[in-house]
Amino acid sequence: MINRGRYGARVYLMDGKKILVYQTIKRGTAQNAPYVVFPKTQQGVFSNINDDKGIADAIRDALSGKLP
């Protein structure tokens, strides 16, 4: 069974040239439970700001819970 909405993504602009994407996970079961970066040691994925496919792939992976 797929847990829809369990995962999310945080996207940060780092230096005007790179984007950092973190995977988040919903902390509880309540509708308004916060999303937190999990695990806290996660490295995230860096992508060039002009690499649309790389950014989209990273966000898609984060939303499906597959970001490394």
Biopython code that builds the backbone (N, CA, C, O; Angstrom):
import numpy as np
from Bio.PDB.StructureBuilder import StructureBuilder

atoms = [
    (1, "MET", "N", (0.838, -1.184, 0.000)),
    (1, "MET", "CA", (0.000, 0.000, 0.000)),
    (1, "MET", "C", (0.883, 1.247, 0.000)),
    (1, "MET", "O", (1.857, 1.323, 0.749)),
    (2, "ILE", "N", (0.548, 2.205, -0.826)),
    (2, "ILE", "CA", (1.310, 3.445, -0.918)),
    (2, "ILE", "C", (0.778, 4.440, 0.103)),
    (2, "ILE", "O", (-0.428, 4.672, 0.187)),
    (3, "ASN", "N", (1.693, 5.030, 0.884)),
    (3, "ASN", "CA", (1.314, 6.073, 1.827)),
    (3, "ASN", "C", (1.342, 7.417, 1.114)),
    (3, "ASN", "O", (2.375, 8.086, 1.094)),
    (4, "ARG", "N", (0.239, 7.811, 0.541)),
    (4, "ARG", "CA", (0.189, 9.075, -0.197)),
    (4, "ARG", "C", (0.372, 10.236, 0.765)),
    (4, "ARG", "O", (-0.253, 10.299, 1.823)),
    (5, "GLY", "N", (1.244, 11.152, 0.369)),
    (5, "GLY", "CA", (1.465, 12.324, 1.184)),
    (5, "GLY", "C", (2.404, 12.122, 2.352)),
    (5, "GLY", "O", (2.596, 13.044, 3.145)),
    (6, "ARG", "N", (2.994, 10.949, 2.485)),
    (6, "ARG", "CA", (3.886, 10.688, 3.603)),
    (6, "ARG", "C", (5.226, 11.397, 3.419)),
    (6, "ARG", "O", (5.848, 11.816, 4.395)),
    (7, "TYR", "N", (5.668, 11.531, 2.181)),
    (7, "TYR", "CA", (6.954, 12.153, 1.892)),
    (7, "TYR", "C", (6.766, 13.516, 1.240)),
    (7, "TYR", "O", (5.752, 13.787, 0.598)),
    (8, "GLY", "N", (7.767, 14.361, 1.422)),
    (8, "GLY", "CA", (7.759, 15.684, 0.816)),
    (8, "GLY", "C", (9.159, 16.038, 0.368)),
    (8, "GLY", "O", (10.063, 15.203, 0.400)),
    (9, "ALA", "N", (9.334, 17.274, -0.048)),
    (9, "ALA", "CA", (10.641, 17.729, -0.509)),
    (9, "ALA", "C", (10.872, 19.152, -0.019)),
    (9, "ALA", "O", (9.948, 19.964, 0.031)),
    (10, "ARG", "N", (12.102, 19.437, 0.337)),
    (10, "ARG", "CA", (12.520, 20.802, 0.631)),
    (10, "ARG", "C", (13.567, 21.178, -0.399)),
    (10, "ARG", "O", (14.504, 20.423, -0.656)),
    (11, "VAL", "N", (13.400, 22.343, -0.979)),
    (11, "VAL", "CA", (14.276, 22.798, -2.046)),
    (11, "VAL", "C", (14.905, 24.119, -1.630)),
    (11, "VAL", "O", (14.205, 25.052, -1.238)),
    (12, "TYR", "N", (16.226, 24.192, -1.716)),
    (12, "TYR", "CA", (16.967, 25.388, -1.314)),
    (12, "TYR", "C", (17.853, 25.849, -2.463)),
    (12, "TYR", "O", (18.475, 25.033, -3.143)),
    (13, "LEU", "N", (17.906, 27.145, -2.672)),
    (13, "LEU", "CA", (18.856, 27.745, -3.599)),
    (13, "LEU", "C", (20.115, 28.012, -2.794)),
    (13, "LEU", "O", (20.078, 28.736, -1.799)),
    (14, "MET", "N", (21.236, 27.429, -3.222)),
    (14, "MET", "CA", (22.449, 27.500, -2.409)),
    (14, "MET", "C", (23.288, 28.750, -2.696)),
    (14, "MET", "O", (23.517, 29.551, -1.789)),
    (15, "ASP", "N", (23.740, 28.928, -3.907)),
    (15, "ASP", "CA", (24.637, 30.047, -4.197)),
    (15, "ASP", "C", (24.284, 30.734, -5.510)),
    (15, "ASP", "O", (25.135, 31.381, -6.121)),
    (16, "GLY", "N", (23.068, 30.603, -5.936)),
    (16, "GLY", "CA", (22.650, 31.171, -7.207)),
    (16, "GLY", "C", (22.906, 30.254, -8.387)),
    (16, "GLY", "O", (22.427, 30.507, -9.492)),
    (17, "LYS", "N", (23.672, 29.170, -8.153)),
    (17, "LYS", "CA", (24.016, 28.238, -9.229)),
    (17, "LYS", "C", (23.600, 26.802, -8.929)),
    (17, "LYS", "O", (23.451, 25.998, -9.849)),
    (18, "LYS", "N", (23.414, 26.476, -7.667)),
    (18, "LYS", "CA", (23.091, 25.108, -7.249)),
    (18, "LYS", "C", (21.795, 25.089, -6.459)),
    (18, "LYS", "O", (21.469, 26.034, -5.740)),
    (19, "ILE", "N", (21.061, 23.988, -6.610)),
    (19, "ILE", "CA", (19.843, 23.742, -5.843)),
    (19, "ILE", "C", (20.075, 22.479, -5.024)),
    (19, "ILE", "O", (20.630, 21.498, -5.521)),
    (20, "LEU", "N", (19.647, 22.513, -3.769)),
    (20, "LEU", "CA", (19.757, 21.364, -2.869)),
    (20, "LEU", "C", (18.353, 20.871, -2.570)),
    (20, "LEU", "O", (17.492, 21.651, -2.162)),
    (21, "VAL", "N", (18.114, 19.571, -2.772)),
    (21, "VAL", "CA", (16.806, 18.962, -2.518)),
    (21, "VAL", "C", (16.963, 17.940, -1.403)),
    (21, "VAL", "O", (17.781, 17.025, -1.489)),
    (22, "TYR", "N", (16.159, 18.114, -0.349)),
    (22, "TYR", "CA", (16.094, 17.150, 0.752)),
    (22, "TYR", "C", (14.767, 16.419, 0.704)),
    (22, "TYR", "O", (13.755, 16.983, 0.285)),
    (23, "GLN", "N", (14.769, 15.165, 1.131)),
    (23, "GLN", "CA", (13.535, 14.408, 1.296)),
    (23, "GLN", "C", (13.025, 14.646, 2.706)),
    (23, "GLN", "O", (13.807, 14.655, 3.656)),
    (24, "THR", "N", (11.721, 14.840, 2.850)),
    (24, "THR", "CA", (11.126, 14.981, 4.171)),
    (24, "THR", "C", (10.138, 13.846, 4.393)),
    (24, "THR", "O", (9.707, 13.185, 3.449)),
    (25, "ILE", "N", (9.787, 13.632, 5.653)),
    (25, "ILE", "CA", (8.805, 12.614, 5.997)),
    (25, "ILE", "C", (7.843, 13.217, 7.016)),
    (25, "ILE", "O", (8.247, 13.996, 7.880)),
    (26, "LYS", "N", (6.591, 12.856, 6.908)),
    (26, "LYS", "CA", (5.574, 13.375, 7.819)),
    (26, "LYS", "C", (5.799, 12.802, 9.204)),
    (26, "LYS", "O", (5.941, 11.588, 9.355)),
    (27, "ARG", "N", (5.835, 13.654, 10.216)),
    (27, "ARG", "CA", (6.187, 13.237, 11.569)),
    (27, "ARG", "C", (5.071, 12.459, 12.260)),
    (27, "ARG", "O", (5.367, 11.614, 13.106)),
    (28, "GLY", "N", (3.838, 12.700, 11.946)),
    (28, "GLY", "CA", (2.726, 12.012, 12.604)),
    (28, "GLY", "C", (1.656, 11.640, 11.606)),
    (28, "GLY", "O", (1.870, 11.696, 10.395)),
    (29, "THR", "N", (0.485, 11.253, 12.131)),
    (29, "THR", "CA", (-0.612, 10.853, 11.250)),
    (29, "THR", "C", (-1.658, 11.939, 11.096)),
    (29, "THR", "O", (-2.530, 11.833, 10.234)),
    (30, "ALA", "N", (-1.591, 12.982, 11.913)),
    (30, "ALA", "CA", (-2.562, 14.067, 11.813)),
    (30, "ALA", "C", (-2.409, 14.787, 10.477)),
    (30, "ALA", "O", (-1.321, 14.827, 9.903)),
    (31, "GLN", "N", (-3.504, 15.352, 9.992)),
    (31, "GLN", "CA", (-3.478, 16.022, 8.705)),
    (31, "GLN", "C", (-2.474, 17.170, 8.684)),
    (31, "GLN", "O", (-1.848, 17.425, 7.655)),
    (32, "ASN", "N", (-2.315, 17.860, 9.801)),
    (32, "ASN", "CA", (-1.409, 19.009, 9.849)),
    (32, "ASN", "C", (-0.077, 18.687, 10.531)),
    (32, "ASN", "O", (0.609, 19.593, 11.005)),
    (33, "ALA", "N", (0.288, 17.417, 10.584)),
    (33, "ALA", "CA", (1.575, 17.026, 11.173)),
    (33, "ALA", "C", (2.714, 17.602, 10.330)),
    (33, "ALA", "O", (2.611, 17.642, 9.104)),
    (34, "PRO", "N", (3.798, 18.047, 10.970)),
    (34, "PRO", "CA", (4.891, 18.662, 10.210)),
    (34, "PRO", "C", (5.706, 17.633, 9.428)),
    (34, "PRO", "O", (5.773, 16.457, 9.784)),
    (35, "TYR", "N", (6.311, 18.111, 8.369)),
    (35, "TYR", "CA", (7.254, 17.315, 7.594)),
    (35, "TYR", "C", (8.657, 17.685, 8.066)),
    (35, "TYR", "O", (8.981, 18.867, 8.184)),
    (36, "VAL", "N", (9.491, 16.681, 8.337)),
    (36, "VAL", "CA", (10.851, 16.918, 8.815)),
    (36, "VAL", "C", (11.840, 16.183, 7.909)),
    (36, "VAL", "O", (11.508, 15.159, 7.313)),
    (37, "VAL", "N", (13.051, 16.715, 7.813)),
    (37, "VAL", "CA", (14.107, 16.047, 7.056)),
    (37, "VAL", "C", (14.480, 14.792, 7.829)),
    (37, "VAL", "O", (14.782, 14.859, 9.021)),
    (38, "PHE", "N", (14.460, 13.642, 7.152)),
    (38, "PHE", "CA", (14.729, 12.370, 7.813)),
    (38, "PHE", "C", (15.568, 11.492, 6.912)),
    (38, "PHE", "O", (15.227, 11.376, 5.734)),
    (39, "PRO", "N", (16.599, 10.888, 7.353)),
    (39, "PRO", "CA", (17.195, 11.120, 8.667)),
    (39, "PRO", "C", (17.927, 12.448, 8.686)),
    (39, "PRO", "O", (18.216, 13.023, 7.636)),
    (40, "LYS", "N", (18.221, 12.922, 9.859)),
    (40, "LYS", "CA", (18.848, 14.240, 9.975)),
    (40, "LYS", "C", (20.234, 14.279, 9.354)),
    (40, "LYS", "O", (20.758, 15.362, 9.093)),
    (41, "THR", "N", (20.833, 13.134, 9.114)),
    (41, "THR", "CA", (22.161, 13.087, 8.489)),
    (41, "THR", "C", (22.080, 12.992, 6.974)),
    (41, "THR", "O", (23.104, 12.856, 6.305)),
    (42, "GLN", "N", (20.875, 13.062, 6.428)),
    (42, "GLN", "CA", (20.709, 12.937, 4.977)),
    (42, "GLN", "C", (21.510, 14.013, 4.259)),
    (42, "GLN", "O", (21.519, 15.169, 4.680)),
    (43, "GLN", "N", (22.170, 13.643, 3.197)),
    (43, "GLN", "CA", (23.025, 14.549, 2.451)),
    (43, "GLN", "C", (22.242, 15.415, 1.473)),
    (43, "GLN", "O", (22.649, 16.543, 1.194)),
    (44, "GLY", "N", (21.154, 14.925, 0.959)),
    (44, "GLY", "CA", (20.414, 15.662, -0.055)),
    (44, "GLY", "C", (21.054, 15.486, -1.421)),
    (44, "GLY", "O", (22.087, 14.831, -1.559)),
    (45, "VAL", "N", (20.432, 16.076, -2.420)),
    (45, "VAL", "CA", (20.921, 15.983, -3.790)),
    (45, "VAL", "C", (21.137, 17.395, -4.312)),
    (45, "VAL", "O", (20.246, 18.241, -4.232)),
    (46, "PHE", "N", (22.324, 17.641, -4.846)),
    (46, "PHE", "CA", (22.639, 18.928, -5.461)),
    (46, "PHE", "C", (22.389, 18.838, -6.956)),
    (46, "PHE", "O", (22.635, 17.804, -7.577)),
    (47, "SER", "N", (21.898, 19.930, -7.528)),
    (47, "SER", "CA", (21.675, 19.997, -8.962)),
    (47, "SER", "C", (21.972, 21.405, -9.432)),
    (47, "SER", "O", (21.777, 22.370, -8.692)),
    (48, "ASN", "N", (22.442, 21.521, -10.656)),
    (48, "ASN", "CA", (22.673, 22.824, -11.253)),
    (48, "ASN", "C", (21.327, 23.504, -11.480)),
    (48, "ASN", "O", (20.356, 22.847, -11.857)),
    (49, "ILE", "N", (21.263, 24.805, -11.256)),
    (49, "ILE", "CA", (20.001, 25.532, -11.374)),
    (49, "ILE", "C", (19.414, 25.462, -12.788)),
    (49, "ILE", "O", (18.206, 25.628, -12.956)),
    (50, "ASN", "N", (20.233, 25.223, -13.789)),
    (50, "ASN", "CA", (19.762, 25.130, -15.169)),
    (50, "ASN", "C", (19.423, 23.707, -15.605)),
    (50, "ASN", "O", (19.000, 23.500, -16.743)),
    (51, "ASP", "N", (19.598, 22.733, -14.732)),
    (51, "ASP", "CA", (19.335, 21.328, -15.046)),
    (51, "ASP", "C", (17.902, 20.973, -14.641)),
    (51, "ASP", "O", (17.671, 20.389, -13.582)),
    (52, "ASP", "N", (16.951, 21.331, -15.494)),
    (52, "ASP", "CA", (15.541, 21.104, -15.173)),
    (52, "ASP", "C", (15.225, 19.638, -14.918)),
    (52, "ASP", "O", (14.485, 19.317, -13.988)),
    (53, "LYS", "N", (15.778, 18.745, -15.735)),
    (53, "LYS", "CA", (15.515, 17.315, -15.562)),
    (53, "LYS", "C", (16.075, 16.806, -14.238)),
    (53, "LYS", "O", (15.415, 16.032, -13.545)),
    (54, "GLY", "N", (17.282, 17.232, -13.879)),
    (54, "GLY", "CA", (17.895, 16.817, -12.622)),
    (54, "GLY", "C", (17.102, 17.284, -11.411)),
    (54, "GLY", "O", (16.941, 16.545, -10.440)),
    (55, "ILE", "N", (16.607, 18.517, -11.475)),
    (55, "ILE", "CA", (15.806, 19.061, -10.381)),
    (55, "ILE", "C", (14.491, 18.303, -10.265)),
    (55, "ILE", "O", (14.092, 17.899, -9.173)),
    (56, "ALA", "N", (13.824, 18.112, -11.394)),
    (56, "ALA", "CA", (12.542, 17.398, -11.390)),
    (56, "ALA", "C", (12.706, 15.965, -10.907)),
    (56, "ALA", "O", (11.875, 15.478, -10.140)),
    (57, "ASP", "N", (13.759, 15.282, -11.337)),
    (57, "ASP", "CA", (14.007, 13.904, -10.896)),
    (57, "ASP", "C", (14.245, 13.842, -9.389)),
    (57, "ASP", "O", (13.728, 12.952, -8.713)),
    (58, "ALA", "N", (15.029, 14.787, -8.861)),
    (58, "ALA", "CA", (15.321, 14.807, -7.429)),
    (58, "ALA", "C", (14.044, 15.048, -6.624)),
    (58, "ALA", "O", (13.818, 14.387, -5.611)),
    (59, "ILE", "N", (13.215, 15.985, -7.064)),
    (59, "ILE", "CA", (11.958, 16.255, -6.353)),
    (59, "ILE", "C", (11.024, 15.060, -6.453)),
    (59, "ILE", "O", (10.392, 14.689, -5.464)),
    (60, "ARG", "N", (10.926, 14.456, -7.620)),
    (60, "ARG", "CA", (10.077, 13.274, -7.809)),
    (60, "ARG", "C", (10.533, 12.133, -6.901)),
    (60, "ARG", "O", (9.706, 11.469, -6.275)),
    (61, "ASP", "N", (11.848, 11.903, -6.825)),
    (61, "ASP", "CA", (12.377, 10.860, -5.949)),
    (61, "ASP", "C", (12.086, 11.163, -4.479)),
    (61, "ASP", "O", (11.754, 10.258, -3.714)),
    (62, "ALA", "N", (12.209, 12.427, -4.083)),
    (62, "ALA", "CA", (11.933, 12.811, -2.703)),
    (62, "ALA", "C", (10.454, 12.561, -2.365)),
    (62, "ALA", "O", (10.144, 12.042, -1.293)),
    (63, "LEU", "N", (9.565, 12.922, -3.256)),
    (63, "LEU", "CA", (8.129, 12.745, -3.008)),
    (63, "LEU", "C", (7.715, 11.299, -2.960)),
    (63, "LEU", "O", (6.709, 10.960, -2.336)),
    (64, "SER", "N", (8.480, 10.433, -3.615)),
    (64, "SER", "CA", (8.152, 9.004, -3.588)),
    (64, "SER", "C", (8.958, 8.250, -2.525)),
    (64, "SER", "O", (8.812, 7.035, -2.394)),
    (65, "GLY", "N", (9.803, 8.951, -1.767)),
    (65, "GLY", "CA", (10.562, 8.310, -0.692)),
    (65, "GLY", "C", (11.795, 7.568, -1.173)),
    (65, "GLY", "O", (12.285, 6.680, -0.476)),
    (66, "LYS", "N", (12.312, 7.911, -2.352)),
    (66, "LYS", "CA", (13.435, 7.180, -2.934)),
    (66, "LYS", "C", (14.696, 8.010, -3.045)),
    (66, "LYS", "O", (15.654, 7.576, -3.686)),
    (67, "LEU", "N", (14.732, 9.192, -2.439)),
    (67, "LEU", "CA", (15.938, 10.020, -2.524)),
    (67, "LEU", "C", (17.030, 9.390, -1.666)),
    (67, "LEU", "O", (16.783, 9.014, -0.520)),
    (68, "PRO", "N", (18.257, 9.272, -2.228)),
    (68, "PRO", "CA", (19.322, 8.618, -1.444)),
    (68, "PRO", "C", (19.738, 9.433, -0.240)),
    (68, "PRO", "O", (20.618, 9.017, 0.513)),
]
sb = StructureBuilder()
sb.init_structure("model")
sb.init_model(0)
sb.init_chain("A")
sb.init_seg("    ")
for serial, (resi, resn, name, xyz) in enumerate(atoms, 1):
    if name == "N":
        sb.init_residue(resn, " ", resi, " ")
    sb.init_atom(name, np.array(xyz, "f"), 0.0, 1.0, " ", f" {name:<3s}", serial, name[0])
structure = sb.get_structure()
